[in-house]
């Protein structure tokens, strides 16, 4: 059975190849394997051949190719989100410094009052997927990264 054939612009193919290489370098081997399946499909390999090359079940390869190109909103969901004011408070906790900002009561035109990502589609297509970093870890990493960048530019 031939999988849905994916055709890419050469720049897109090049970018996918780079992402695959980066994923391998970072140790994200499952991501790299899926990207490789997509690249092989673009070279007109069948699902069966791709499964043999990747030593992966045919059903998984078919799923990867079927879901390639889907768009997912994988924000934090309701349990892993915060407002900008809450984020300022978290940063104050990490830095020990009061954050400077001004707050205007009037809503900006087009702003959402509140928005949470709906993770149901992602979870239905990838049941083994879950959020890997909680909000505190993300804010901490942002703070640490910024602190390191500032150390490099300050004498």
Secondary structure by P-SEA (a helix, b strand, c coil): ccccbbbbcaaaaaaaaaaaaaaaaacaaaaaaaaaaaaaaaacccaaaaaaaacccaaaaaaaaaaccccccccccccccccaaaaaaaaaaaccbbbbbccccccccccccbbbbbaaaaaaacccccccccaaaaaaaaaaaaaaaaaaacc
